[in-house]
Amino acid sequence: MPLLSSSYRPPFHLRSGFWQTISPTLYRKLTWRTPVRERIATPDDDFLDLDWYSGSARSLIIVTHGLEGNSSRKYILGMVRIFNEAGFTVCAWNMRSCSGEINRQLRFYHSGASDDLETVTRHALTTGRYDSVFLVGFSLGGNVTARYFGEGGSSLPPEIKGGMAVSVPLDLTSSAVELDRFRNKIFMIRFLHYLGKKVRAKEALFPDRISSEPMKNISTFHAFDNTYTAPIHGYGTAKNYYYQASGIRVLDQIHRPFLILNSADDSFLSPECSPEKLADTHPFVTLEKTRYGGHCGFMSGKEFPYYSEERALWFAKTAAGMVP
């Protein structure tokens, strides 16, 4: 589909990628109704925790968080609220180890874990309550969402009308290089701190299979993924993990309307994460690359809604034929 010419123009004081990235996490005051939590089983005897917000229509949105996020993050709640107010039921699910309780298996979550999103989606569809389903993923969750659509291709259930990925590192190899740059040092320290806690929790459960000792010398994502993510999840090395798990590899197989919303001032992403050439000729993939927005920012100058939330609702309604 043709590349979208973005209409996003934030107020002057919000035209900083760094500020767009950190401000919503630190200062956004956003609450919504209390969800109903459901725990479902995975095929490998693990569990996933889902937060449900019921709506009035037979329409569902499934929202996937990013690296070291969870279903209560402000960027998730903003998406929950705009769809819930529009009548959609919303399922904001927690990837393995992210719901506040460590999961049972040695594996946890990673950029290629579309099998868990498949489990969530299949569970929702078995209820028979929804005629229209739309999926949104942020950052790492956006890559998982893109992989789900690409791997499913034309065989996805007919209820699934479309999807969207926000601030998505579709090319993990080049994105890992960007994340390891000095300008992202503060984010790297924070991510590795929380990932280290996950490793220590896994070590307590599997002392003969995983050790937290290497964490003392890990200061980059490549080192973490090479030591833990890749071998634990069957990829072997970080290089192979980045190649195999990148959503960019399966984008051309997508057969439902799919919107990629990335920002040019997102310090986490490389140019390869915004596939302009593919989107320009693909019948289902649309790319909107804004000048501003940071990583999972897209602030509007008010607490609610953010630009990314408005775009998601518009795209979901368009994909489902709810608007002209």
C-alpha positions as CSV (number, residue, x, y, z in Angstrom):
1,M,0.0,0.0,0.0
2,P,1.2,3.6,-0.5
3,L,3.3,5.0,2.3
4,L,1.2,7.2,4.6
5,S,2.1,10.9,4.8
6,S,1.8,11.3,8.5
7,S,-0.3,14.1,10.0
8,Y,1.4,13.8,13.4
9,R,2.7,17.3,14.5
10,P,3.3,17.4,18.3
11,P,3.6,20.7,20.1
12,F,7.0,22.3,19.9
13,H,8.0,21.3,23.4
14,L,7.4,17.6,22.6
15,R,9.8,17.5,19.6
16,S,12.5,15.6,21.4
17,G,12.8,11.9,20.8
18,F,14.4,11.4,24.2
19,W,11.6,13.3,26.0
20,Q,9.0,11.4,24.0
21,T,10.5,8.1,25.1
22,I,10.8,8.8,28.8
23,S,8.0,11.2,29.6
24,P,5.0,8.9,29.2
25,T,6.6,6.4,31.6
26,L,7.5,8.9,34.2
27,Y,4.7,11.4,34.1
28,R,1.6,10.2,32.2
29,K,-1.3,10.1,34.6
30,L,-3.7,7.6,33.1
31,T,-6.0,5.2,34.8
32,W,-8.8,3.0,33.5
33,R,-11.3,0.5,34.9
34,T,-10.0,-2.6,36.8
35,P,-9.6,-5.6,34.5
36,V,-10.6,-9.2,35.0
37,R,-7.4,-11.3,35.1
38,E,-7.5,-14.8,33.5
39,R,-4.7,-17.4,33.6
40,I,-4.5,-19.7,30.6
41,A,-2.3,-22.8,30.0
42,T,0.2,-23.0,27.3
43,P,0.9,-26.3,25.3
44,D,4.2,-26.8,27.2
45,D,2.6,-26.7,30.7
46,D,3.3,-23.0,31.4
47,F,0.9,-20.1,31.9
48,L,0.0,-16.7,30.5
49,D,-1.9,-14.0,32.4
50,L,-4.5,-12.0,30.5
51,D,-6.2,-8.8,31.6
52,W,-9.7,-8.5,30.1
53,Y,-11.7,-5.2,29.7
54,S,-15.2,-6.1,28.5
55,G,-16.9,-4.1,25.8
56,S,-20.4,-3.8,24.2
57,A,-19.5,-4.9,20.7
58,R,-18.5,-8.2,19.2
59,S,-15.1,-6.7,18.5
60,L,-11.9,-7.5,20.3
61,I,-8.4,-6.0,20.4
62,I,-5.4,-7.9,21.7
63,V,-2.6,-5.7,22.9
64,T,1.0,-6.9,23.4
65,H,3.6,-5.0,25.5
66,G,7.3,-4.5,24.9
67,L,10.6,-5.5,26.5
68,E,10.2,-5.8,30.2
69,G,6.8,-4.3,30.0
70,N,3.5,-5.6,31.2
71,S,-0.3,-5.1,30.9
72,S,-0.4,-2.2,33.3
73,R,2.1,0.1,31.4
74,K,0.7,3.5,30.4
75,Y,1.2,2.9,26.7
76,I,-0.9,-0.3,27.1
77,L,-3.6,1.5,29.2
78,G,-3.9,4.3,26.7
79,M,-4.6,1.7,23.9
80,V,-7.0,-0.2,26.2
81,R,-9.0,3.0,27.0
82,I,-9.5,4.3,23.5
83,F,-10.7,0.9,22.2
84,N,-12.8,0.2,25.3
85,E,-14.5,3.6,25.0
86,A,-15.3,2.7,21.4
87,G,-17.1,-0.5,22.5
88,F,-14.3,-3.0,21.9
89,T,-13.4,-5.7,24.4
90,V,-9.7,-5.5,25.1
91,C,-7.3,-8.3,26.1
92,A,-4.0,-6.9,27.3
93,W,-1.8,-10.0,27.9
94,N,1.4,-10.5,29.8
95,M,4.3,-12.3,28.1
96,R,5.9,-15.1,30.1
97,S,7.6,-13.8,33.3
98,C,6.0,-10.4,32.9
99,S,2.8,-10.6,35.0
100,G,4.5,-10.3,38.4
101,E,5.0,-14.0,38.8
102,I,7.9,-15.9,37.2
103,N,6.7,-18.6,34.7
104,R,7.3,-22.3,35.2
105,Q,9.4,-23.2,32.3
106,L,13.1,-22.4,31.6
107,R,12.0,-20.3,28.6
108,F,10.6,-16.8,29.1
109,Y,9.7,-14.4,26.4
110,H,11.6,-13.1,23.3
111,S,11.1,-11.2,20.0
112,G,10.1,-14.3,18.1
113,A,7.6,-15.8,20.5
114,S,4.6,-15.6,18.2
115,D,3.5,-19.0,19.5
116,D,2.4,-17.5,22.7
117,L,0.4,-14.8,20.8
118,E,-1.1,-17.6,18.8
119,T,-2.2,-19.3,22.1
120,V,-3.8,-16.1,23.3
121,T,-5.6,-15.4,20.0
122,R,-6.8,-19.0,19.7
123,H,-8.1,-18.9,23.3
124,A,-10.1,-15.7,22.6
125,L,-11.6,-17.1,19.4
126,T,-12.8,-20.3,21.0
127,T,-15.2,-18.2,23.1
128,G,-17.2,-17.5,19.9
129,R,-17.9,-13.9,21.2
130,Y,-16.0,-12.0,18.5
131,D,-16.7,-11.4,14.8
132,S,-13.8,-8.9,14.5
133,V,-10.3,-9.2,16.1
134,F,-7.5,-6.6,15.8
135,L,-4.0,-6.9,17.2
136,V,-1.6,-4.2,18.4
137,G,2.0,-4.7,19.6
138,F,4.5,-2.3,21.0
139,S,8.3,-2.5,20.3
140,L,9.3,-6.2,21.0
141,G,5.6,-7.0,21.1
142,G,5.2,-5.3,17.7
143,N,7.8,-7.7,16.3
144,V,6.0,-10.6,17.8
145,T,2.7,-9.3,16.3
146,A,4.3,-8.9,12.8
147,R,5.7,-12.4,13.0
148,Y,2.2,-13.8,13.9
149,F,0.7,-12.1,10.9
150,G,3.5,-13.1,8.6
151,E,3.7,-16.7,9.7
152,G,-0.1,-17.0,9.5
153,G,-0.3,-15.4,6.1
154,S,-3.6,-16.2,4.3
155,S,-4.4,-19.0,6.8
156,L,-5.2,-16.7,9.8
157,P,-8.7,-17.1,11.2
158,P,-11.2,-15.0,9.2
159,E,-12.2,-13.1,12.4
160,I,-8.7,-11.4,12.4
161,K,-9.2,-8.3,10.4
162,G,-5.8,-6.6,10.8
163,G,-2.9,-5.6,13.0
164,M,-0.5,-2.8,14.0
165,A,3.0,-2.5,15.3
166,V,4.2,0.6,17.1
167,S,7.9,1.5,17.4
168,V,8.8,-1.9,16.2
169,P,12.4,-3.3,15.8
170,L,11.6,-5.3,12.7
171,D,15.3,-5.8,11.9
172,L,16.8,-7.1,15.2
173,T,20.4,-7.2,14.0
174,S,20.6,-3.5,13.2
175,S,18.3,-2.5,16.1
176,A,20.7,-4.2,18.5
177,V,23.5,-2.1,17.2
178,E,21.4,1.1,17.8
179,L,20.5,0.0,21.3
180,D,24.1,-0.6,22.2
181,R,25.1,3.0,21.3
182,F,26.1,5.4,24.0
183,R,23.0,7.6,23.6
184,N,20.9,4.6,24.8
185,K,23.1,3.8,27.8
186,I,20.5,4.9,30.4
187,F,17.9,2.6,28.8
188,M,20.4,-0.3,28.5
189,I,21.2,-0.1,32.2
190,R,17.5,-0.2,33.1
191,F,16.7,-3.1,30.8
192,L,19.6,-5.2,31.9
193,H,18.8,-4.5,35.6
194,Y,15.3,-6.0,35.2
195,L,16.5,-8.8,32.9
196,G,19.1,-9.7,35.4
197,K,16.4,-10.1,38.0
198,K,14.6,-12.5,35.7
199,V,17.8,-14.5,35.2
200,R,18.3,-14.9,38.9
201,A,14.7,-16.0,39.4
202,K,15.2,-18.6,36.7
203,E,18.4,-19.7,38.4
204,A,16.5,-20.3,41.6
205,L,14.1,-22.6,39.7
206,F,16.7,-24.3,37.4
207,P,20.1,-24.1,39.2
208,D,21.6,-26.8,37.0
209,R,20.5,-25.2,33.7
210,I,21.1,-21.5,34.1
211,S,23.6,-19.3,36.0
212,S,23.4,-15.6,36.8
213,E,27.2,-15.3,37.1
214,P,27.7,-14.1,33.5
215,M,25.4,-11.1,34.2
216,K,28.2,-9.4,36.1
217,N,30.0,-8.8,32.8
218,I,27.1,-8.2,30.5
219,S,26.6,-4.6,29.4
220,T,25.0,-5.0,25.9
221,F,21.9,-6.7,24.5
222,H,24.1,-8.7,22.2
223,A,25.9,-10.1,25.1
224,F,22.7,-10.9,27.0
225,D,21.1,-12.5,24.0
226,N,24.2,-14.5,23.1
227,T,24.4,-15.8,26.7
228,Y,20.8,-16.3,27.6
229,T,18.0,-15.6,25.0
230,A,19.5,-17.4,22.0
231,P,20.6,-20.7,23.7
232,I,17.6,-20.9,26.0
233,H,15.1,-20.6,23.1
234,G,16.9,-22.8,20.6
235,Y,18.6,-20.2,18.4
236,G,22.2,-21.0,19.5
237,T,23.8,-17.6,19.0
238,A,22.6,-14.0,19.1
239,K,23.4,-13.6,15.4
240,N,21.1,-16.5,14.5
241,Y,18.4,-15.3,17.0
242,Y,18.4,-11.8,15.5
243,Y,18.1,-13.2,11.9
244,Q,15.5,-15.9,12.6
245,A,13.3,-13.8,14.9
246,S,13.2,-10.6,12.9
247,G,9.7,-9.7,11.7
248,I,11.2,-8.1,8.6
249,R,11.8,-11.7,7.2
250,V,8.1,-12.5,7.1
251,L,6.5,-9.1,6.3
252,D,6.0,-10.0,2.7
253,Q,3.8,-13.0,3.7
254,I,1.2,-10.8,5.5
255,H,-2.3,-11.1,4.0
256,R,-4.3,-8.8,6.3
257,P,-4.1,-5.0,6.6
258,F,-1.1,-4.2,8.8
259,L,0.1,-0.8,9.9
260,I,3.7,-0.1,11.0
261,L,4.0,3.2,13.0
262,N,7.6,4.2,13.6
263,S,9.3,7.5,14.3
264,A,12.4,8.9,12.7
265,D,13.7,10.1,16.0
266,D,13.4,6.8,17.8
267,S,16.9,6.1,19.0
268,F,16.2,2.3,19.4
269,L,15.5,1.7,15.7
270,S,17.6,1.6,12.6
271,P,16.4,2.7,9.1
272,E,16.0,-1.0,8.3
273,C,13.2,-1.2,10.8
274,S,11.0,0.9,8.5
275,P,10.8,-1.0,5.2
276,E,9.7,1.7,2.8
277,K,10.4,-0.2,-0.4
278,L,8.3,-3.2,0.7
279,A,5.4,-1.1,2.1
280,D,5.3,0.9,-1.2
281,T,4.4,-2.2,-3.2
282,H,2.8,-4.5,-0.7
283,P,-1.0,-4.9,-0.9
284,F,-1.5,-5.2,2.9
285,V,1.4,-3.6,4.7
286,T,1.3,0.2,5.4
287,L,4.2,2.2,6.8
288,E,3.7,5.5,8.6
289,K,7.0,7.0,9.6
290,T,6.6,10.2,11.6
291,R,9.3,12.9,12.1
292,Y,8.7,12.9,15.9
293,G,7.5,10.4,18.4
294,G,10.5,8.8,20.1
295,H,10.1,5.2,21.2
296,C,6.4,4.3,22.1
297,G,5.8,8.0,22.6
298,F,3.7,9.9,20.1
299,M,2.4,12.3,22.7
300,S,-0.3,14.7,21.7
301,G,0.1,17.4,24.4
302,K,-2.7,16.0,26.5
303,E,-2.9,12.9,28.8
304,F,-5.3,11.1,26.4
305,P,-5.5,10.1,23.7
306,Y,-2.0,9.9,22.2
307,Y,-1.5,9.9,18.4
308,S,-0.6,6.2,18.2
309,E,-3.9,5.4,20.0
310,E,-6.0,7.4,17.6
311,R,-4.3,5.9,14.6
312,A,-4.8,2.3,16.0
313,L,-8.5,2.9,16.4
314,W,-8.9,4.4,13.0
315,F,-6.9,1.6,11.3
316,A,-8.8,-1.1,13.2
317,K,-12.1,0.3,12.2
318,T,-10.9,0.7,8.6
319,A,-9.6,-2.8,8.4
320,A,-12.9,-4.2,9.8
321,G,-15.0,-2.1,7.3
322,M,-16.5,0.0,10.1
323,V,-15.6,3.2,8.4
324,P,-15.5,4.1,4.7
